[in-house]
Amino acid sequence: MLKTLLSILGIYKIYEKWLQHQIKDQKKPEHIAIILDGNRRWARESGLEPWMGHY
């Protein structure tokens, strides 16, 4: 929704170009890692079964 709003206003394209300029001449990472954390905790705090935090 935010991306759509920013696209309508034309701001998203400006931000996208700024980001590209920021990383253009920089060294790029060769890999990334994604750490999944807090799903069970969120489910418990939301009154759900822990396994439901992964869906």
C-alpha positions in Angstrom: 0.0 0.0 0.0 2.8 2.4 0.9 4.6 1.6 -2.4 1.4 2.3 -4.3 0.9 5.6 -2.6 4.5 6.7 -3.2 4.2 5.5 -6.8 1.1 7.6 -7.4 2.9 10.7 -5.9 6.0 10.0 -8.0 8.2 9.8 -4.8 9.0 6.1 -5.1 10.9 6.6 -8.4 12.9 9.4 -6.9 13.7 7.2 -3.9 14.6 4.3 -6.1 17.0 6.4 -8.2 18.6 7.7 -5.0 19.1 4.2 -3.7 20.7 3.1 -7.0 23.0 6.1 -6.9 24.0 5.2 -3.3 25.1 1.6 -4.2 26.2 2.2 -7.8 30.0 2.3 -7.1 30.0 0.4 -3.9 31.1 -3.2 -3.3 28.0 -5.5 -3.4 27.5 -8.4 -1.0 28.1 -11.9 -2.4 25.4 -13.3 -0.2 22.7 -12.4 2.3 21.3 -14.1 5.3 17.8 -14.1 6.6 17.3 -14.8 10.2 13.7 -15.9 11.1 13.2 -15.0 14.7 10.2 -14.2 16.9 7.5 -16.1 15.1 6.7 -18.4 18.0 7.0 -15.6 20.5 4.6 -13.5 18.4 2.1 -16.3 18.2 2.2 -16.9 22.0 1.8 -13.2 22.7 -1.2 -13.2 20.2 -2.8 -16.1 22.0 -2.1 -18.6 19.3 -0.3 -21.9 19.2 3.5 -21.4 18.7 3.5 -23.3 15.4 0.9 -20.9 14.0 3.5 -18.1 14.0 5.0 -19.6 10.9 1.9 -19.3 8.8 
